[in-house]
Amino acid sequence: MESPFVFRRRGLRGFPVFAVLVDDIPQGVALEYTADYMVDLHKMALPTAYPKIKKEQLIKLSDGTAANYFEINWKFQSIEGLTVGVFAYKNKKIIGAVAGSLEETPIQYLAGMAKSLRFE
């Protein structure tokens, strides 16, 4: 399977801090349930990470595009982390921006990074 990630920037500890992805829209998945798509990606990358959706809500991006905002807590061995992101559907693709870090990073910082996604 080809990775949907088209951009990744890693942090000092080696964890992805910011990523952008593009993939085909998951069959039968409404926009408001796209956090499950990210959970599936977590499970493929780290099968024992135990991701859990903490929050999920439909929002509008700064350009007016409908998107699904989500927060996912995960734990891998003794490391606890947080992934925050937005997914939008555009031209039969799921397009997303996700930011992840360890739990000491303020969620508002990660949310600001993820919500910066916009279309022109």
Secondary structure as UniProt FT lines:
FT   STRAND          5..10
FT   TURN            12..13
FT   STRAND          16..24
FT   TURN            27..28
FT   HELIX           31..33
FT   HELIX           35..45
FT   TURN            47..48
FT   STRAND          52..60
FT   TURN            62..63
FT   STRAND          66..76
FT   TURN            77..78
FT   STRAND          79..90
FT   TURN            91..92
FT   STRAND          93..102
FT   TURN            103..104
FT   HELIX           107..114
FT   TURN            115..116
//
